[in-house]
Each structure stands twice: as structure tokens, then as C-alpha cells.
Amino acid sequence: SEYSELRGLYHLRETIGSGGFAKVKLAYHALTGERVAIKIMDKRKLGEDLPRVKTEIDAMKNLWHQHICKLFQVIETETKFYMVLEYCPEGELFDYIVSKDKLSEDEARIFFRQIVSAVAYIHSNGYAHRDLKPENLLLDEDQNLKLIDFGLCAKPKGGMDNHLQTCCGSPAYAAPELVSGLEYLGSEADLWSMGILLYALLCGYLPFDDDRIKNLYEKIQSGKYETPSWLGEESKLLISQMLQVNPKHRITIRHLLKHPWLTKDTNVPVEWQSKYNRKVDEDCLTELAVHYGKSKEEMEYMVTEWKYDYLTATYFLLLEKKLKGRPVRLLTKS
Ligand SMILES: COc1cccc(Nc2ncc(-c3ccc(C(=O)NCC(=O)Nc4ccccc4)cc3)c(OCC3CCNCC3)n2)c1
């Protein structure tokens, strides 16, 4: 039957998203009962983009961060890739902004600090996202943001390839140098996209918009945009420092971390380091050892191989249960 590789491991539910060559389904991890998002990619549809999936999977294995959706398991078959990922129950930031029309400066600041934290972290690991937009920012059950890259656009920094048509659906967030097809640095393009994001959070609409793609490109390249009169001066200043057409004049992520607009309520720079570490949690280890009838030493050895198989997923999901204050228990005894 369809998706037979998942039988007994995950209980598949409805499709929660699809686009390009990926479909995302809600599923339940059988052993913990925790919800996950399973991104299913058809190798035949991927064609020459297949290497991008391998880049993405390798990236995800190294990107452990409180504001990045976690990868739990990878299943590869002859025709498909399955990525078992962290499920965010509150959906896309896009829908949240639409539902509230626009956010207060204080609420925008809380979200924007989380976005800056995630982007600073991926940049420090040598990656650029290149498709930052509200559809790629999801909300977990505590209203915290989790950055995803649904369209496989994240890449090691730098490198020019006008894949704009293929993966970045709406270029409204794309930097001038990107839409001009010039050589560009992914990290600098990300800073521009974050400027568009901040504008959308505060105003509820986009600074550059046009139904005709050519006009949209021209508006982006002009760098001229309006700001509503009610927008605060500090907000206007920060947005102008990010929406600089010349990437060399654009604010850098390092300066953004300590920018007065971002530190207004806390007076501490944005914390971008990961809160996760590779130390195996004792409670999770004990539950796994009992379940599989192994010694804790043997279990720790198996978990720390980080094979991104069902054991890796079960360990991570037990850890999620613990972090959310739920009992560190597996549901069925095998
Ligand atoms: C209406 O949507 C709703 C409604 C209610 C709940 C949810 N919950 C919910 N949770 C989780 C997901 C998800 C997580 C990760 C990935 C992924 O592709 N990771 C790979 C990744 O992040 N790489 C990466 C990250 C950073 C740097 C480098 C690489 C894909 C999907 C989801 O998807 C739904 C789609 C729909 C179309 N827009 C995008 C989201 N949806 C969604």
C-alpha cells in the first residue's frame, strides 16, 4: 500500500501542506504518540534537484536550535524521501499576521528576536536560508517561532544561481541583487528578506508589491517604499538599515543582534546560540533501555550513533515530551 515504509512506525493523518516536489502530512509517532510532520518528496519529480535534498538533510543534522524545526528521522526508498520533522501545532506565522491584521511593536519584537536568533545561528554554521518569508516561519504550542525551509532553498553561503523561479515562490522577499541575477552573498540577501519580514510584521502588508513580476522587480531594485505615518521612528530606522539596495551598506547580522530596537525591552543582545547539546538525557535513556531490554550503556552507544532512524526519532520525541513537562514514557511495550 501507499507509504508502506511508515506502517507500524507512524500513523499518517491529513496533508497539511504541499508545494513543488514536497507534500507534508501530519502523523503520530507510534511509540510516543507525539505528533510529527512528515515531508514526502518524490525522487522522480525532484530530477536534478535531488542533490538539494541531500544538502538539506546534511544541514538539518547539524542545525539543532530552539527556533529551527528539528529533523527526527530520514527514510529513503527507491522512489521517495521521507523527512520526519518537528510538528508546529499553531501553523504559519503568515496566517497569524493575517488573523491579527498587524502586530504591535512589542509582539513584533518578540517574534523578530526569534527570527534573528535562528538566522544568526544558521549563518554561524555556514548556511544561508535564501527564502525567508512568513510561510517558512511556524508557531509551536508556546507561540514560539520555528524556522523551516520548505522549498529546499537553504544552501552553504554564497554562490549565485538564479533558482529564483524554481524555489522561491513569491519574490516579494527577494533582495535586489538576487532579482537582478547578480553575484550575491546568501547571508546579505537574508538580511534584506528579514527587513521585508519586519515590515510585514509591523505594517501587515508588503513594502514592495505588484501583480506584474517585472514591476515588482523594478520596485525592489529602486529600494523606494512607503512607511505608514503611525510607524515609530526607531522601527522606520531599523527597516531602512535592512532595506539598503547596496548589500555592502546593509546592516549585518552581528549588528542586528545588539541593535537598540531589538534590545529595547531586555537590554541584552539576542541569544543566538543553540540551547541543545549532544549529551544524552538520562531519563530518556532509561525509558529506551527498559523498552528495548538493553543496558543503559548499550542504549547510550546506540543513540549516540545518531543514525536518524526510528531510534533517533524516538529519543528526540521522548526528549520533547520531557521538555514539555509530559511523562517520559513510551506507549507500548514491545
Ligand atoms: C497550514 O499549515 C499548518 C497548519 C497547522 C499546523 C502546521 N504545522 C506544521 N508543522 C511542521 C511543518 C514542516 C516543518 C518542517 C519542514 C521542512 O521542510 N523542514 C526542512 C527545514 O526546515 N530545513 C532547513 C531549515 C533551516 C535551515 C536549513 C534547512 C516542512 C514542514 C509544517 O509544514 C506545513 C507547510 C505548509 C506550506 N508552508 C510551509 C509549511 N506544518 C502547519
The ligand as an SDF file (V2000), in Angstrom:
LIG
                    3D

 42 46  0  0  0  0  0  0  0  0999 V2000
   -1.2210   25.4530    7.3280 C   0  0  0  0  0  0  0  0  0  0  0  0
   -0.1230   24.8340    7.8360 O   0  0  0  0  0  0  0  0  0  0  0  0
   -0.1710   24.2870    9.0930 C   0  0  0  0  0  0  0  0  0  0  0  0
   -1.2930   24.3050    9.8930 C   0  0  0  0  0  0  0  0  0  0  0  0
   -1.2050   23.7240   11.1430 C   0  0  0  0  0  0  0  0  0  0  0  0
   -0.0160   23.1390   11.5760 C   0  0  0  0  0  0  0  0  0  0  0  0
    1.1010   23.1220   10.7470 C   0  0  0  0  0  0  0  0  0  0  0  0
    2.3070   22.5290   11.2150 N   0  0  0  0  0  0  0  0  0  0  0  0
    3.4130   22.2170   10.5320 C   0  0  0  0  0  0  0  0  0  0  0  0
    4.4850   21.7600   11.2120 N   0  0  0  0  0  0  0  0  0  0  0  0
    5.6250   21.4910   10.5680 C   0  0  0  0  0  0  0  0  0  0  0  0
    5.7170   21.6550    9.1870 C   0  0  0  0  0  0  0  0  0  0  0  0
    7.0280   21.4640    8.4980 C   0  0  0  0  0  0  0  0  0  0  0  0
    8.2340   21.5150    9.2150 C   0  0  0  0  0  0  0  0  0  0  0  0
    9.4540   21.4250    8.5590 C   0  0  0  0  0  0  0  0  0  0  0  0
    9.5040   21.2940    7.1790 C   0  0  0  0  0  0  0  0  0  0  0  0
   10.7900   21.2890    6.4430 C   0  0  0  0  0  0  0  0  0  0  0  0
   10.8020   21.2920    5.2360 O   0  0  0  0  0  0  0  0  0  0  0  0
   11.9390   21.2770    7.1250 N   0  0  0  0  0  0  0  0  0  0  0  0
   13.2330   21.3580    6.4740 C   0  0  0  0  0  0  0  0  0  0  0  0
   13.9610   22.5650    7.0190 C   0  0  0  0  0  0  0  0  0  0  0  0
   13.4090   23.2520    7.8230 O   0  0  0  0  0  0  0  0  0  0  0  0
   15.2050   22.7860    6.5510 N   0  0  0  0  0  0  0  0  0  0  0  0
   16.0520   23.8140    6.9230 C   0  0  0  0  0  0  0  0  0  0  0  0
   15.7240   24.7680    7.9150 C   0  0  0  0  0  0  0  0  0  0  0  0
   16.6230   25.7750    8.2150 C   0  0  0  0  0  0  0  0  0  0  0  0
   17.8390   25.8640    7.5460 C   0  0  0  0  0  0  0  0  0  0  0  0
   18.1700   24.9210    6.5730 C   0  0  0  0  0  0  0  0  0  0  0  0
   17.2700   23.9130    6.2550 C   0  0  0  0  0  0  0  0  0  0  0  0
    8.3130   21.2050    6.4580 C   0  0  0  0  0  0  0  0  0  0  0  0
    7.0880   21.3000    7.1130 C   0  0  0  0  0  0  0  0  0  0  0  0
    4.5650   22.1080    8.5170 C   0  0  0  0  0  0  0  0  0  0  0  0
    4.5620   22.2470    7.1560 O   0  0  0  0  0  0  0  0  0  0  0  0
    3.4270   22.7640    6.5030 C   0  0  0  0  0  0  0  0  0  0  0  0
    3.9240   23.6820    5.3710 C   0  0  0  0  0  0  0  0  0  0  0  0
    2.7390   24.2310    4.5800 C   0  0  0  0  0  0  0  0  0  0  0  0
    3.2690   25.1650    3.4830 C   0  0  0  0  0  0  0  0  0  0  0  0
    4.0640   26.2390    4.0570 N   0  0  0  0  0  0  0  0  0  0  0  0
    5.2030   25.7490    4.8200 C   0  0  0  0  0  0  0  0  0  0  0  0
    4.7280   24.8400    5.9450 C   0  0  0  0  0  0  0  0  0  0  0  0
    3.4320   22.3910    9.1950 N   0  0  0  0  0  0  0  0  0  0  0  0
    1.0210   23.6900    9.5240 C   0  0  0  0  0  0  0  0  0  0  0  0
  1  2  1  0
  2  3  1  0
  3  4  1  0
  3 42  2  0
  4  5  2  0
  5  6  1  0
  6  7  2  0
  7  8  1  0
  7 42  1  0
  8  9  1  0
  9 10  1  0
  9 41  2  0
 10 11  2  0
 11 12  1  0
 12 13  1  0
 12 32  2  0
 13 14  1  0
 13 31  2  0
 14 15  2  0
 15 16  1  0
 16 17  1  0
 16 30  2  0
 17 18  2  0
 17 19  1  0
 19 20  1  0
 20 21  1  0
 21 22  2  0
 21 23  1  0
 23 24  1  0
 24 25  1  0
 24 29  2  0
 25 26  2  0
 26 27  1  0
 27 28  2  0
 28 29  1  0
 30 31  1  0
 32 33  1  0
 32 41  1  0
 33 34  1  0
 34 35  1  0
 35 36  1  0
 35 40  1  0
 36 37  1  0
 37 38  1  0
 38 39  1  0
 39 40  1  0
M  END
$$$$
